[in-house]
Amino acid sequence: MLNKSLFSFLLFISSLMIFLPGCSRDNPFVIPEKETINKIFPLEEIELNIPEPSGIAYNSKNNTLMVVSDGKPDIYEIDFNGAILNIIPASGSDMEGITLSKNCDTIYVVEEKKKLVTTFDLSGNKIASFSVNVAASDNHSLEGISFNISTNELYIINEKNPQMILKYLNKKELWRRTIAYTLDISDIYYDEICNCIWIISDESKRILKLSTTGELLKQWEIPFTKGEGITIVNEKIYVVNDSNSKMYVFQKPN
């Protein structure tokens, strides 16, 4: 009986030592400090005569912007004041994102409901399509696309359920990453200067800066929802809003 009692007492003391705080033990209940999200505001707002603009890309050859609409099967070429310079009739449907090849002679768009990446020439003639296999509803599927001119890789995003970044090369998927920083993701831009990715979220009113593998580096709050397209030119961020048909210009944050 004595040995049994002694054993029980020692077991009790050992249990106390496990739970008592000590200088050499890390506190497992430390809650990390909440990140402060800075707000950024547009330098200007520009009216667009484009219904439901849903994606934007820079045409470096012409020094213009290319915009797609999910309301009309057209691709619009505009100047930096929003004036329409050219309308390219395309056979795509529900186009939600746009990017251009290195020589700006091929236009890539994503067709949300069909879950397709489709290429067109500058006259709007369809060149080819390939499917992107994502398990998402038709209304929460492909939303954005961006071209890495150094590697010829495409970054493609899925809006939600799941929120996902996919990387493709020559129509073949290299990898996919599920992310959950915001309520949705609406467009993507690959930034060659910093070798990073910029993403805009409509519902969360956020612009995110990510590594090329999807790690969150920084984020900023913007003062509106329905930001559906994003591109960067000369340290300025251009965002199109599909609700009010406006283009917003921001200074690119550090």
Secondary structure, DSSP 8 states (H G I E B T S, - for coil): -HHHHHHHHHHHHHHHHHHS--TTS--TT--------EE---SEEEE-SSSSEEEEEEETTTTEEEEEESSSSEEEEE-TT--EEEEEE---SSEEEEEE-TTS--EEEEETTTTEEEEE-TTS-EEEEEE------GGGSEEEEEEETTTTEEEEEE-SSS-EEEEEETTEEEEEEE--SSS---EEEEETTTTEEEEEETTTTEEEEE-TTS-EEEEEE-S-S-EEEEEEETTEEEEEETTTTEEEEEE---
